[in-house]
Amino acid sequence: MFKHIVMWRFIDGANGKSKTEHALWVKENLEALVGVIPEIKSLEVGVNVCVAGTAYDAVLVSAFDDAEAMERYKVHPAHVAVATYFKGITEGRAEADYNI
């Protein structure tokens, strides 16, 4: 099993939306990929509730059979369509991938 974790900080007011609105859009649209992209074994998006200045606004936790499956997910047209949303609205991103 291969885990893929991504966290984002959004720009408040980018495209006329708050950070929370961006996070909720990301949650809805990434979670909608389950069942569409066969490589996804599990996927959830959490919207931050922590008020610490070091916190990120949203986190993706996803699982795949292996790194190759994750790479196929990344280039799948449905994922690419969602990923284009991030252009111009993020001010920070962190990622970790690991085998379990």
Protein Blocks (a to p, Z undefined) as FASTA:
>chain_A
ZZddddddddehiahiafklmmmmmmmmmmmmgojammlmbdcddddfbfbfkbcfbdcd
dddfblmlmmmmmmpmklmmmmmmmgopacbdcdddddZZ
